[in-house]
Amino acid sequence: MAGRKKRKVKLLAETINADERKPIEDEESLKLQTWSDLPGELLELIMSYLTLEDNVRASAVCKRWNKVAISVRVINQSPWLMYFPKYGNLYEFYDPSVRKTYSLELSELHGSRACYTKDGWLLLYRPRNHCVFFFNPFTREMIKLPRFELTYQMVAFSCAPTYSSCVVFTIKHISPTVVAISTCHPGTSEWTTVNHQNRLPFVSSIWNKIVFCSGMFYCLSLTGWLGVYDPLEHTWNVLHVPPPRCPENFFAKNWWKGKFMAEHNGDVLVIYTCCTENPIIFKLDQSEMVWEEMQTLNGMTLFASFLSSHSRTDLPGTMRNFVYFSKVRFFGKRCISYSLDDGRYYPRKQCYDWGEQDPFENIWIEPPHDASFI
């Protein structure tokens, strides 16, 4: 009996010693781990917060870090959301990449409303005296255009007004088969207006659905037909491209408002929204002349607003494959966005009725390279 007890005590002691040694062994294995052993998701999150310079340095550590660093490398700036105040001259600019708001006093814009933005320039209209002008809010440069009455026209321009090739373009339907197209160049003394016949019905939308892409102005009609204007040849044509196919409930309340149009590297993109469904993004297949639904943005980011929408690549990894809309919640801390990867809105899951928003409340604009002066 005594020998059996001794064997049990010995076995128990061996078990306790083994348990005591196990944490030591685990600790030693942890000591052997290096930074290259970080979980992929954690490494990607850390890399996404690095500056471009630090990102390049981190990419030289090892092959794994190089792959992750390149996947989240930021070499582009996201647009800022510019807010037009109802009273006063204090304008706010929201940067969604860092969730920070800047303010500028811009008395030059008093009594005007935004029409379009491109390359950091605003195209503005003052209804009281029909004054049309370009303005860069960060350099305060102003370029005036001949007076022109902008009522229900869709308006856009091709490039920064400092270039001689800049064309300002407006379109308004006179009837379903006739549109009036007006153009102007900075430095000219008057607008040129020509009525064009449509082979297919084209009723212009109240809010801008225009992009300048590959030398052409592409315009989306109220019902989804696509018109193209060539500013060099002065020709207008409504393409034989059936409108994008959407579920029936997309044509409920405000169906004609909740559309946005952008371009990216020669591609024409359209975003359709609905208050009860997730957004649908279409790309024009210019070889087959059909709209294709996009399941992914392949790392691109879209910034949608009623007057002007933009596309970006090489933004922080956490912003890719998202559509950012022109609405900020949680006291200016979060921009409402939609993730194509997750198939949901952020910060909340519910859908939004973008047709209810005031189109002249804000607009996306390209920021300055140096924001330290603001």
C-alpha positions, 0 to 999 in steps of 0.5 A: 500500500505504501509503495502505491501511494509513493507512486501516486505522489510521484506521478502528481509531482511530475504533472505539477512540474509539467504544468509549471514548465508549460508557461515557460515554454509558451513564453519562450516561443513568444520571445521567438516570434518577430514583427513579421509574425503579426496577423495579416489584418492587424498588420494591414490596419497598422500600415493603413495609418502610416504616412507615405514615407513610413509606408515605403520604409516598412515595405523594405522589412520583408516580402510579407510586409512589402505586399501589405504595405503596397496594398494600403499605400496612400499616394492620393488625397481624398476630396473634401466636402465643402459646406455652403452656409445658409447665413454668413461667410464661414465655409466648412471643409470636411476631410473624410480620411482623417475625419477633420473639419476646416473653416474658411471665411470666403466673403467672395462667395456671398449670394452665390451657389455652387454648380460644379467642381473640378481640379480644386475649382468651383463654378458658381452662379449668383442668381441676383445678377446672373453672374457666373464665375470660377473660384478657387477657395484655397488660393482665392483666385477668381475668373469671371465669365460672361453673364448668363442665366442658369435656371434648370440647366445641367452644368459642368466644365472640362478642366481647370479654367487656367488652361486654354482648353477649358470648356464650360458646358450647359444643357437644358431640354426645350422639348423631349426631342430638342435640347439647348446646349450653351458653351463658353471659354474663359476669356471670351465675351459671350456664350454660344447657344445652339439647339440640337435635335435628338434621335431619342427622347432626352429630358435633362435632370434638374440636378447635375448628371454630367461627366467630362470623359475622354474629351466628351461631355456625358449626360444622363437624362431623367429616365437614364438615357445617355447623351454625348456632346463633343466640344471640338466637333460641336455635335450632340448625340443620344446613344442607343444604350438602354438605361441601367436595369434596376429593381422595381422599387428603385422607381419609388419616391424621389427615384429621379433624384437619387442618381450620381454620375462619375468617371474613372480612367475613361470609364463612365460610372452611374450610382443608383440609390433607393431608400429601401435598397442598397446602391447599385453601381453601373459601368458603361461597356463602351465596346458593347454599349451596355451598362454593366453592374459592378460587384467591386470597385477594385480598390477605387473609392467614389465620392458622390454628391448631386452637383459633382462626383469624383473617383479616387484610387490609392487611398487608405486601405480602410476607404477602398471599395467604398462610396462616400456620400455627401452627408456627415453624421455623429456631430461631424465625425463620420461620413455616410458611406457604403461598402461594396465588400460588406454590402451595407452602409456605415455607420448604420445599416439602414438605407438612405433616401438621398432624394430628400437632401438639399442638393446645394448644401454641399459639394466634393472638392479637390483639397490643397496639397498643403492644408497647414494654412487653413 
